[in-house]
Amino acid sequence: MPRWGKALLLAMLCLPLMAQAKVQMLDRIVAVVNDGAIMASELDDRVATIAMQFQQKGQQLPPPAVMREQVLNRMVLERIQLQLADRAGIKVDDTSLNQALAGIARQNNMTLEQFADTIQSDGHDWGHFREQIRQEMVISRLQQRSVASRIHITDREVDRFLNSEMGKKMFQADFHLGHILVRVPPHASPDDIKQARAKAETLLKKLKDGADFSNLAVSESDGPKALDGGDLGWRPAAQWPSLFSDAAIDMKKGDISDLLRSGAGFHILKMIDRRGGTEKVVTQYKVRHILIKTDALTTAEQAHDRAQRLHDRIAKGELSFDKAAAEYSDDPGSAHSGGDLGWVSRGDMVPEFESMMLSTPQGQLSPVFETQFGWHFLEVEGKRDADMSEEYRRSQAMHALQKRRYEEALDDWIQEQRNDAYVDIRL
């Protein structure tokens, strides 16, 4: 064989190896999570998305290595929960997803088409955005099923809370808090705890010396909102975990708390803002609904179709709402009264129901939508501004206690799932 022929044959034999090497260079595993993997390309895409959000808000980006580590930790927790949801059979179909997206669009005074155009003009892929929202909905349903069902509040606890110092203050203030967490691992040794405390004390000193809280949270916090600058948003005083509310109740705008110790680690809070809760009037909505549940004999698709047929018959005037609720609704508490739920305030219902209630014009049927209880449609019959009554105070106290317990239990539950999972970080 001529010399050039041998060279050509050698090159041809090497082509598969070269192609394989090229593929390996294009992507690689950065984390193994149980029986799944997170690829470098997935991490790069998420980092790019979050970096764009930082730039749009005018916020300073953390160092690249810190950013990648924070984002990967968030993706690991998401992947663990999505795997749990898959094993539990928790899914979000296209109908529910479209309704959620339409609700987000309405809140921004847009149609769904306008909202999609806006997302794309901001540089995001609409299909990827849809799937991200779907995953968030799946995780939310998993958390509700796994955590919320464990929380039970008694009337005695409500009475005790309303008579407590915090209960008396719950209508007096809303807090907007920032949060930094230095996590202490489970079964930590004294040296681990000592190192975590030392790190937290160093961060606290930097903050007292004028360091930017948001930037420090992004780069150093182990909290769930680290990539949001530690911003936990607004919440009534009584709805914060008691560790936070007790520390924040006397803080002024801009104040930094002392170190707070919990089972999760060391916390630092910033009072971003606070506002008095002197309002004595609350907006309430008179609502009725029809619920169709799934069960051993009824699939989610069948329940949805059944609810849709009832919805369409009522909309055409073939069947009255009252009669349909009495005959077909699976909500025993309201079916006998024509689906009437009475006067409902914000916070009384699960998020999907509340969102649909707030976005449905008075006197019109909502679309069919899904919650953890099954498939619903509703009608808002009236709206009023009511004086804060004892009944409302009790419902708000109940909601505050549930939310406080839920936040505490959720953090513990997420850590339990993380500790029980097999995770191999290869960043």
Sequence and secondary structure as in RCSB ss.txt:
>XXXX:A:sequence
MPRWGKALLLAMLCLPLMAQAKVQMLDRIVAVVNDGAIMASELDDRVATIAMQFQQKGQQLPPPAVMREQVLNRM
VLERIQLQLADRAGIKVDDTSLNQALAGIARQNNMTLEQFADTIQSDGHDWGHFREQIRQEMVISRLQQRSVASR
IHITDREVDRFLNSEMGKKMFQADFHLGHILVRVPPHASPDDIKQARAKAETLLKKLKDGADFSNLAVSESDGPK
ALDGGDLGWRPAAQWPSLFSDAAIDMKKGDISDLLRSGAGFHILKMIDRRGGTEKVVTQYKVRHILIKTDALTTA
EQAHDRAQRLHDRIAKGELSFDKAAAEYSDDPGSAHSGGDLGWVSRGDMVPEFESMMLSTPQGQLSPVFETQFGW
HFLEVEGKRDADMSEEYRRSQAMHALQKRRYEEALDDWIQEQRNDAYVDIRL
>XXXX:A:secstr
  HHHHHHHHHHHHHHHHHHHHHHHH  EEEEETTEEEEHHHHHHHHHHHHHHHHHHT     HHHHHHHHHHHH
HHHHHHHHHHHHTT    HHHHHHHHHHHHHHTT  HHHHHHHHHHTT  HHHHHHHHHHHHHHHHHHHHHTGGG
    HHHHHHHHHSHHHHHTTTEEEEEEEEEEE  TT  HHHHHHHHHHHHHHHHHHHTT  HHHHHHHH  STT
GGGTTEEEEEEGGGS HHHHHHHTT  TT B   EEETTEEEEEEEEEEEE    EEEEEEEEEEEE  BTTB H
HHHHHHHHHHHHHHHTTSS HHHHHHHH   TTTGGGTTEEEEEETTSS HHHHHHHHHS TTSB   EEETTEE
EEEEEEEEEEEE  HHHHHHHHHHHHHHHHHHHHHHHHHHHHHHHS EEE  
